């Protein structure tokens, strides 16, 4: 048998992915972009539209810098 390459196990892999996910959650301000749970869709397009809507809602909720009750400028 011939060995073509090797994998390094010096900290690369799942630990780095976890650190990246934690950093993204801190920058995002919330751990979840979409609601958790099992969602069933009849078509991929329907699922894509739903996911886009969830991303938009999360972005709108996170991008508010002033309260809706404050006076406009």
N, C-alpha and C positions, 0 to 999 in steps of 0.2 A: 504494500500500500504506500502511496506517495502523499506526503504532506505538502500542500501548496502554500498555506499561510498559517497564521496563528492569531488568536484573540488575546488581547491584553485584559487582565482583570484587575488593574491597578486603580480602581475607583471609577472607571467608566461604566456606563450601563444604567441600571435602574436607579441607583442613588443620584446620578446626575439628572435623570428625568424627573425624579421627585423634587429635587432642588429647583429645577426649571418651572415645574408646575406651581410650587409654593411661591416663587418669585412673581409669576404671572398673576396669581391670585391676589397678592399684596398690591401689585400695580393696578389691577383691575378694581380693587376695592371690595370684591365679593368673591366667594368661592365658586359660585354657580353662574353660568351664563344662561342656562335654560333650566326649567323645572325638572326635578328628578322624578323618575318613574318609568313605567312602560307605556309607550305610545304606539298605537297601531295605525298604519296608513294603508290605503288601498294602492297608491302609486308612489313612486319615488318623487315625482314632481310635487305631490301634496306634502310629503315629508320635508322637502327642501323649502317650500313656501312657509311651512310652520316654523322651521328652524330659523329662517331669515326674520320672521316676525318676532321670535323670541330674542334674537340678537338685537333687533331694533328696540324692543321694549327695555332690555337691560341697559343698552347704551343711553336711551332717553332718561332712564331712572338715575343712572350714574353721572350724567353730564350736567345735572342741575347745579348751578352755583348759588342761586338765590331762591328763596322760597316763593311759591306762586302768589302768596299774599302781599309780597313787597311791592312798593310803588315802581312803576316803569320809569325809565329814564328818557 
